[in-house]
Amino acid sequence: MPCSSRTLSRSLFAVVGIAALAGAFSLGVVVAQQVLPATKATQVMQQAIAEFPGHEVTMTILDIPPGGGSAPHRHPTTHNFGYVLEGAYRIKLDDGPERVLTKGDTFYEAANQLHAVSRNASNTEPAKVLVVGIAEIGKPRTVPERQ
């Protein structure tokens, strides 16, 4: 049975439309999987605690570039205390609310708590966070969250 030019045009339009949608969805997946600009972590102190055998305190400065951050992760044996030195820091722990902390704000992250969101809240200004951690010596400090 011969196809009319009108039927052929409709079929071609449908195929092009489906291809465009498929491309848009796959592009969305690619965009969603883009890696955030990396956070620079500089350890400025590490000290064993004689009165708390097997544990140490660390002080780390996180320099988070505009739009930067890290993927969801946990600190299995580390209790972290954070203080925002500059900029705005977006944080979400476990199922808690997503918050934006600014200069002078603090946070506490319990050992093995899910750090679901950890990123700079600004796409134009850097952020800097001081993190003081109490950790078990010789244990992993950070592990990525399994997806």
C-alpha positions as CSV (number, residue, x, y, z in Angstrom):
1,M,0.0,0.0,0.0
2,P,1.6,3.3,-1.1
3,C,2.3,6.0,1.4
4,S,1.1,9.5,0.8
5,S,3.4,12.4,1.3
6,R,1.2,13.6,4.1
7,T,1.5,10.2,6.0
8,L,5.2,10.2,5.4
9,S,5.6,13.8,6.7
10,R,3.6,12.9,9.9
11,S,5.7,9.8,10.4
12,L,8.9,11.7,9.9
13,F,7.7,14.4,12.3
14,A,6.9,11.8,14.9
15,V,10.3,10.1,14.6
16,V,12.1,13.5,14.8
17,G,10.0,14.5,17.9
18,I,10.7,11.2,19.7
19,A,14.4,11.5,18.9
20,A,14.4,15.1,20.2
21,L,12.7,14.0,23.5
22,A,15.1,11.1,23.9
23,G,18.0,13.5,23.3
24,A,16.6,16.0,25.9
25,F,16.2,13.3,28.5
26,S,19.7,11.9,27.9
27,L,21.1,15.4,28.1
28,G,19.3,15.9,31.4
29,V,21.0,12.7,32.7
30,V,24.4,14.0,31.6
31,V,23.8,17.4,33.2
32,A,22.7,15.7,36.4
33,Q,25.8,13.6,36.5
34,Q,28.2,16.5,36.0
35,V,30.9,16.7,38.7
36,L,30.9,19.8,40.9
37,P,34.1,21.9,41.0
38,A,36.3,20.3,43.7
39,T,36.6,21.5,47.2
40,K,40.2,22.0,48.3
41,A,40.8,20.5,51.8
42,T,43.9,21.8,53.7
43,Q,44.7,20.1,57.0
44,V,46.2,22.7,59.3
45,M,46.6,20.5,62.4
46,Q,46.5,16.9,63.5
47,Q,47.0,16.0,67.2
48,A,46.6,12.7,69.1
49,I,44.7,12.9,72.3
50,A,46.6,11.2,75.1
51,E,43.5,11.2,77.4
52,F,41.4,9.6,74.7
53,P,43.6,6.7,73.4
54,G,43.2,5.9,69.7
55,H,41.7,9.3,68.8
56,E,43.0,12.5,67.4
57,V,41.8,16.0,66.6
58,T,42.2,17.4,63.1
59,M,41.6,21.0,61.9
60,T,40.9,21.3,58.2
61,I,40.1,24.4,56.0
62,L,37.7,23.7,53.1
63,D,38.0,26.1,50.2
64,I,34.9,25.7,48.1
65,P,34.9,27.3,44.7
66,P,31.8,29.0,43.3
67,G,29.3,26.3,42.4
68,G,31.6,23.7,44.0
69,G,31.1,21.0,46.6
70,S,31.2,17.3,47.2
71,A,29.0,14.3,46.5
72,P,27.0,12.7,49.3
73,H,29.4,11.0,51.8
74,R,29.9,9.9,55.4
75,H,32.6,10.3,58.0
76,P,32.4,6.8,59.6
77,T,34.3,7.5,62.9
78,T,34.7,11.3,62.9
79,H,32.7,13.8,64.8
80,N,32.9,17.1,62.8
81,F,32.4,20.6,64.1
82,G,32.2,23.3,61.4
83,Y,32.5,27.1,61.3
84,V,31.8,29.1,58.2
85,L,34.7,31.6,57.7
86,E,33.6,33.2,54.4
87,G,30.8,33.0,52.0
88,A,27.7,30.8,52.1
89,Y,27.7,27.0,52.7
90,R,24.8,24.8,51.8
91,I,24.4,21.7,54.0
92,K,22.0,18.9,54.5
93,L,22.5,16.1,57.1
94,D,20.6,12.8,56.9
95,D,16.9,13.6,56.2
96,G,17.1,17.0,57.9
97,P,16.4,20.3,56.1
98,E,18.8,21.8,53.6
99,R,20.3,24.9,55.2
100,V,22.5,27.8,54.0
101,L,25.0,28.8,56.6
102,T,26.9,32.1,56.3
103,K,30.0,33.7,58.0
104,G,30.0,32.9,61.7
105,D,27.4,30.1,61.5
106,T,28.3,26.6,63.0
107,F,27.2,23.0,62.5
108,Y,27.8,19.6,64.0
109,E,28.0,16.4,62.1
110,A,27.9,13.1,64.1
111,A,30.0,10.2,63.2
112,N,28.6,8.2,60.2
113,Q,25.9,10.8,59.6
114,L,24.9,11.2,56.0
115,H,26.3,14.4,54.6
116,A,23.7,14.5,51.8
117,V,24.5,18.1,50.6
118,S,27.9,19.8,51.0
119,R,28.4,22.7,48.6
120,N,28.9,26.4,48.1
121,A,25.6,28.1,48.0
122,S,26.9,30.7,45.6
123,N,27.8,30.3,41.9
124,T,29.9,33.5,42.0
125,E,31.6,33.8,45.3
126,P,33.9,31.3,47.1
127,A,33.2,29.8,50.5
128,K,35.6,28.8,53.3
129,V,34.7,26.5,56.2
130,L,36.9,25.4,59.2
131,V,36.2,21.9,60.3
132,V,37.5,20.5,63.6
133,G,37.2,16.7,63.7
134,I,37.6,14.1,66.4
135,A,38.4,10.8,64.8
136,E,39.6,7.3,65.4
137,I,43.3,7.0,64.4
138,G,43.9,4.8,61.3
139,K,40.2,4.6,60.2
140,P,38.8,6.1,57.0
141,R,37.9,9.7,57.4
142,T,35.5,10.0,54.5
143,V,33.6,7.4,52.4
144,P,31.3,8.1,49.5
145,E,27.6,7.3,50.0
146,R,26.5,4.3,48.0
147,Q,23.9,5.3,45.5
